[in-house]
């Protein structure tokens, strides 16, 4: 059985990394090589699904507390920026913020 066929043969193989499928066929190649061959010749891709850790009760309560606190802040006191800030900030006239 060819690598492309085996990768699509059943649900177990659909979820396996290409390197594990290749090992079943005694094919030893770099992951990047397997991905390129399977993409170029068979139109196959593997994407690892993102995984979010399960939130504990403490995490959920902390998120809720932050949200409730943020709802109490007036919009005119919020500063929106896309800059990463490091160290202390000073105003242009030299005064501390």
C-alpha positions in Angstrom: 0.0 0.0 0.0 1.3 3.5 -0.9 1.8 6.2 1.7 -1.0 8.4 0.3 -3.5 5.5 0.3 -2.6 4.4 3.8 -2.9 7.9 5.2 -6.5 8.0 3.9 -7.4 4.4 4.7 -9.3 4.8 8.0 -10.0 7.3 10.8 -7.0 6.1 12.8 -4.6 7.0 10.0 -6.4 10.2 9.2 -5.3 11.5 12.6 -1.8 10.1 12.6 1.2 12.3 11.7 2.7 11.5 8.3 6.0 10.3 10.0 4.1 7.6 11.9 2.3 6.4 8.8 5.6 6.3 6.9 7.2 4.2 9.6 4.4 1.6 9.2 5.6 1.2 5.6 9.3 1.2 6.7 9.8 4.6 5.0 12.2 6.8 7.0 12.2 10.4 5.8 12.1 13.9 7.3 8.7 15.2 8.2 9.1 18.1 5.8 10.0 15.7 3.0 6.9 13.6 3.7 4.7 16.7 3.9 6.0 18.0 0.5 5.6 14.7 -1.3 2.1 14.1 0.1 1.1 17.6 -0.8 2.6 17.7 -4.2 1.6 14.2 -5.4 -1.6 13.5 -3.4 -2.9 16.9 -2.4 -2.9 15.9 1.3 -2.2 18.2 4.3 -2.0 17.6 8.0 -2.8 20.4 10.4 -2.6 20.0 14.1 -5.7 21.3 15.7 -5.2 24.0 18.3 -5.8 22.9 21.8 -6.9 25.1 24.6 -6.3 23.9 28.1 -9.3 23.2 30.2 -10.1 26.0 32.5 -10.3 25.2 36.2 -12.9 26.8 38.5 -10.3 29.3 39.7 -9.4 30.4 36.2 -13.1 30.9 35.4 -13.6 32.9 38.5 -10.5 35.1 37.9 -11.7 35.8 34.3 -15.2 36.8 35.6 -13.6 39.0 38.3 -11.5 40.8 35.7 -14.5 41.3 33.4 -16.6 42.7 36.2 -13.8 45.0 37.2 -13.3 46.2 33.6 -17.0 47.0 33.3 -16.6 49.6 36.1 -13.8 51.5 34.3 -15.0 54.6 32.4 -14.0 54.6 28.7 -12.2 58.0 29.1 -9.7 56.3 31.4 -8.7 53.6 28.9 -5.7 54.1 26.6 -5.5 52.0 23.5 -2.1 51.3 22.1 -0.3 48.8 20.0 3.1 49.5 21.5 5.0 47.2 23.8 6.1 49.2 26.8 9.2 48.5 28.8 10.7 50.3 31.7 9.2 53.5 33.0 7.2 56.0 30.9 7.8 59.7 31.0 5.8 62.5 29.4 7.5 64.6 26.7 8.1 67.4 29.2 10.1 65.0 31.4 7.4 64.4 34.0 6.6 60.9 35.2 3.3 59.4 34.0 
